[in-house]
Amino acid sequence: PIVTTVGGGETRTLAAPTYAGQMLLICMKTDGGDCVITCATGLNQTGNTTITLNDAGDTVLLAAIYNGSNIRWRVVVNDGATLG
């Protein structure tokens, strides 16, 4: 899992997954400001590409799937994060 402690507003970049079935758990441990994570691929059918962790405990679980011939992240669980 990726556990983040934010010491002010921060941005991060998430690369495309490397294989279908890959899982990634991201959660905010300590809130010192928002953490915006921009994903290289869409995160859902809507095409959202950002995850914003606003508060301690915000958690997102991602799974990699095939979308045509491409591998994309998809949100499996979202507890408190904002997608954009």
PLY file of the C-alpha trace (Angstrom):
ply
format ascii 1.0
element vertex 84
property float x
property float y
property float z
element edge 83
property int vertex1
property int vertex2
end_header
0.00 0.00 0.00
0.95 3.61 -0.44
0.44 5.51 2.80
0.88 9.23 2.44
1.56 11.90 5.02
0.95 15.35 3.62
2.81 18.35 4.96
0.91 20.87 2.83
-0.88 20.68 -0.49
0.95 18.12 -2.63
0.62 16.55 -6.06
1.69 13.09 -7.12
1.65 11.14 -10.40
0.51 7.54 -10.76
1.85 5.59 -13.73
-0.25 3.15 -15.72
-0.37 -0.35 -14.24
2.09 -2.91 -15.56
-0.18 -5.98 -15.61
-3.88 -6.85 -15.37
-4.86 -7.86 -11.85
-2.35 -5.52 -10.19
-3.81 -3.94 -7.02
-2.85 -0.67 -5.36
-4.12 0.65 -2.01
-3.62 4.37 -1.35
-4.52 6.03 1.94
-3.80 9.31 3.72
-2.21 8.72 7.11
-1.78 12.32 8.27
-3.64 15.34 6.92
-1.54 18.44 6.44
-3.39 19.51 3.28
-4.89 17.92 0.19
-2.95 15.39 -1.87
-3.91 15.31 -5.56
-2.82 12.20 -7.47
-2.97 12.38 -11.27
-3.24 9.03 -13.00
-1.75 8.33 -16.43
-4.93 6.38 -17.30
-8.62 6.85 -16.61
-9.84 5.61 -13.24
-13.44 4.78 -14.18
-15.93 4.72 -17.06
-16.47 8.48 -16.63
-12.82 9.08 -17.47
-11.76 10.69 -14.18
-7.96 10.94 -13.92
-7.41 12.53 -10.49
-7.82 11.33 -6.92
-7.86 13.94 -4.16
-7.22 12.76 -0.62
-8.65 15.46 1.65
-8.59 14.00 5.14
-6.70 11.43 7.21
-8.22 8.03 6.53
-9.26 8.74 2.93
-8.62 5.50 1.07
-8.78 4.27 -2.53
-8.23 0.72 -3.76
-7.36 0.41 -7.45
-7.25 -2.68 -9.67
-5.73 -2.98 -13.13
-7.98 -4.23 -15.94
-7.77 -4.66 -19.68
-9.67 -2.02 -21.64
-9.28 -3.19 -25.21
-5.55 -3.77 -25.64
-4.63 -1.26 -22.89
-4.25 -1.83 -19.16
-6.05 0.76 -17.04
-6.60 1.45 -13.35
-10.16 1.14 -12.04
-11.50 2.22 -8.65
-12.67 -0.79 -6.64
-13.24 1.01 -3.31
-13.36 4.73 -2.56
-13.76 5.82 1.06
-13.67 9.60 1.30
-11.51 10.56 -1.71
-12.74 12.89 -4.44
-12.44 11.79 -8.06
-12.06 14.33 -10.82
0 1
1 2
2 3
3 4
4 5
5 6
6 7
7 8
8 9
9 10
10 11
11 12
12 13
13 14
14 15
15 16
16 17
17 18
18 19
19 20
20 21
21 22
22 23
23 24
24 25
25 26
26 27
27 28
28 29
29 30
30 31
31 32
32 33
33 34
34 35
35 36
36 37
37 38
38 39
39 40
40 41
41 42
42 43
43 44
44 45
45 46
46 47
47 48
48 49
49 50
50 51
51 52
52 53
53 54
54 55
55 56
56 57
57 58
58 59
59 60
60 61
61 62
62 63
63 64
64 65
65 66
66 67
67 68
68 69
69 70
70 71
71 72
72 73
73 74
74 75
75 76
76 77
77 78
78 79
79 80
80 81
81 82
82 83
